[in-house]
Amino acid sequence: MTKVDYKIYPIERLEEFSRRVFEHYEVPAEDAALAAEVLAMSDLRGIDSHGVGRLYSYSEMLENGRINPRPEIKILRQSPSTATVDGDNGLGLVVGPRANEIAMDKAEQVGTGWVSVSHTNHYGIAGYYPIRALERDMIGWSMTNTTKLVQPLWGGERMLGTNPIAIAFPGLEEPDVIIDLATSAVAYGKVEIARRKSEGIPDGWAIDANGVNTNDPQTMIDGGALTPLGSFRELGGHKGYCLAAMVDVLCCVLSGANWGPFAPPFTLRQQIPERSVGKGIGHFFGAMSIDAFIEVEEFKRQIDDWVRTMRATKPQPGSPGVLIPGDPEREAEVIRSKEGIPVVMTLVEELREISKRTGVAFD
Amino acid sequence: MTKVDYKIYPIERLEEFSRRVFEHYEVPAEDAALAAEVLAMSDLRGIDSHGVGRLYSYSEMLENGRINPRPEIKILRQSPSTATVDGDNGLGLVVGPRANEIAMDKAEQVGTGWVSVSHTNHYGIAGYYPIRALERDMIGWSMTNTTKLVQPLWGGERMLGTNPIAIAFPGLEEPDVIIDLATSAVAYGKVEIARRKSEGIPDGWAIDANGVNTNDPQTMIDGGALTPLGSFRELGGHKGYCLAAMVDVLCCVLSGANWGPFAPPFTLRQQIPERSVGKGIGHFFGAMSIDAFIEVEEFKRQIDDWVRTMRATKPQPGSPGVLIPGDPEREAEVIRSKEGIPVVMTLVEELREISKRTGVAFD
């Protein structure tokens, strides 16, 4: 056993730090609070890759003028149930929640609202957005494209992002069903962890720079690619590719953002694509008023029944049995809101560096 | 080589036969033509499992009063962009296209239309519906639940259907991008084919009745289950389960249909679930007017660019290189509309039996 290499912080502390760092970079107070809230939800829910762990990249991009701290978010076109939004190169953590709000407001008016967003940046966890919709008795959807990292099936190089899809359904007495999945077989973070531990990765996670299945995480990182969900043709890898394509088109082609391999990077050290086919990256949000379809309470009762039925599935031998989508994150949230967020020391160091650079107190 | 065990029929011949068989079972002429059209599209596009190959099951269900030939399709609730439809236990091949039409009409009015349908039956290929939307410069969506066949990840039994998702995007000079995928790792048909050939199946396709990964197709068929897309936890099997759950809720919980393991069967020989939680099975349709978001021509030009860019991906060694979603079906359609549909002799026999039973001429 190595000694514990993390420090515990209450979520309020991390959220406040993020907020003040954003403010330091001229993000207006209200927007800074919103952006910090999105990051905090990720840390609370145990998705360490998308919380305060990304503050360093955001701050670097702001410092270098690569993200606009004071965007004028514009509706380029709209209909009663749709809008196309230009995020003016703002933080995705601000543009995303605002566009999601537009979708929800439209849903209140005409039953559903659908918003495609261009000229935006990394928007945090996809699950944040449908969770907000739950508060309004709506089914929320969210998708985003991301920097290229994934092969289309039978391709030998990175052409698509990990392009996540999130959607959530409210329960009554049972917890909400919260789906949030990347359309790649695994997250890049898992390959990085294996590399750090000098461990191999299983078949079906990645290809190397020659397009060949690899068990060496370093060869994926050095110009290889992740596989789409399904991994191989035989196991349905074409389906993961199709889902990534769907997200790409809804977020980018529909809004006028950069799709596929042309998505701009999220960090300074990543290369900017040689070609631009639109503005920034793209998101897609949807909101559906449940009562436009069915009585809200009836819907929630059925969700409760669905949840109980799935939990009662005969478990696969040697497994923990069937989980409900969102279970792991909800469990993390219960623990972390009580006990605080364990921040690994390398990240603590990063936050201290941000503190030094910005003058915002930390630790 | 075994000798050729199929016979070639022009699609018009098969479509007419289906139409007249439906009419024999008191399906009104217009509905019968519609149902036959849905089946014919499947045969043309090379999806043999969902075309005239299913006519026997449909006719049996009609003959036994399990499907209502003359449904009164009702809108139970609606808003400007949504409707909840009761299919009155009609053929899914009729209820589906009518509900899809409602979605498209609403999209014309307020930008998008979303329809959740209960009390319906098997609706053919999911891809039929978005293809219809393309003709109106819309992005179409379609989903349906199906009889239980798939394990939720870590479950040891069938609890969900193969719950497909389809969506399509129009190109200008390049072909349309047509996505149509089941959320299981593979189709049941592939397991059946392996069984017939006495071949094994690969890891990750199925579990046996004890919930254990199996390579023997017979053990999947005898009370085992298919795996969700992603197959194992390590390869993202929880994601395939989440997608199946999403389809289940949008099609059934939202409409008041039977979700999960309670979906009624599509054939006489399958067991009716012990419990009912709604009416029939469920579908979900969406239609989005492209010009509610962006100029239609601009969208199509970008799709062309997307298609060309993906095709130009460096190919994975030993593979045919990247395909565009819909390529295999489009190629089948080109060949089959010219050369006819190869119908395997066992199916020819089935069609002859239907002919005998109904008096509708065949062969």
Interface residues (C-beta under 8 A of the other chain):
Chain A: R77 Q78 S79 P80 S81 T82 T84 V110 G111 T112 W114 S116 I139 Q151 P152 L153 W154 G155 G156 E157 M159 I165 I167 F169 V177 I179 L181 A182 T183 S184 A185 V186 P202 G204 W205 I207 N210 G211 V212 L229 G230 S231 E234 L235 G236 H238 K239 G240 Y241 C242 L243 A245 M246 D248 V249 L250 V253 L254 S255 G256 W259 G260 P261 V277 G278 M288 S289 I290 A292 F293 I294 E298 F299 Q302 I303 D305 W306 T309 M310 T313 K314 P315 Q316 P317 S319 P320 G321 V322 L323 P325
Chain B: R77 Q78 S79 P80 S81 T82 T84 V110 G111 T112 W114 S116 I139 Q151 P152 L153 W154 G155 G156 E157 M159 I167 F169 V177 I179 L181 A182 T183 S184 A185 V186 P202 G204 W205 I207 N210 G211 V212 L229 G230 S231 R233 E234 L235 G236 H238 K239 G240 Y241 C242 L243 A245 M246 D248 V249 L250 V253 L254 S255 G256 W259 G260 P261 V277 G278 M288 S289 I290 A292 F293 I294 E298 F299 Q302 I303 D305 W306 T309 M310 T313 K314 P315 Q316 P317 S319 P320 G321 V322 L323 P325
